[in-house]
Amino acid sequence: MNDKQILSYFKDGQRDRAFKKLYKLYPKIESLVTSKGGTKADASDVFQEALIILNRNLEKSDFTLTSSFYTYLYSVSRFVWKDMQNKFTKQELHDLKDDEVSVFHNVIEEKKYQLAERAFSELGKRCQQILQLFYHQSLSFKEIAKLMSFSSEKIAKNQKYKCLTKAKDIYQQTHKTV
């Protein structure tokens, strides 16, 4: 497998082709997870998570792949598996090398992102719509009030605040249980 070719697929927007090549690494990741007591289903979950993290990082303008795709995915998979099992000791975290620290941070960031997505999905449809209008479509409170049939901008602002507070509460609760 040629890493330069895979990277060019990503850069050219041919993610399907890039992922098809990366899936050839799956047996090695499956071997890692099963050797650590996981199942094939666990390995599949870990590999998917590693690919999501890789994809998010490749979308960042400041990200540079400093190793082979295999080394990167293996390292991320190892951290994802240990994180899924909550098996990090303080000493292990302290002993991480610089390149491992950035991979570990990527895993933690992805976990936070997933918790935020879960919190958002647990909100009611109305709250989801308000937050999407404000954050994704960058609409003013005046525009939101009109679209949502609120009687004023102030009500739209208050509703957005309540929805955001509810999302944060759900996130905090989910974070405690995970």
Secondary structure, DSSP 8 states (H G I E B T S, - for coil): --HHHHHHHHHTT-HHHHHHHHGGGHHHHHHHHHHTT--HHHHHHHHHHHHHHHHHHHHSTT----S-HHHHHHHHHHHHHHHHTT---HHHHHT--HHHHHHHHHHHHHHHHHHHHHHHHHS-HHHHHHHIIIIIS---HHHHHHHHT-S-HHHHHHHHHHHHHHHHHHHHHHHHH-
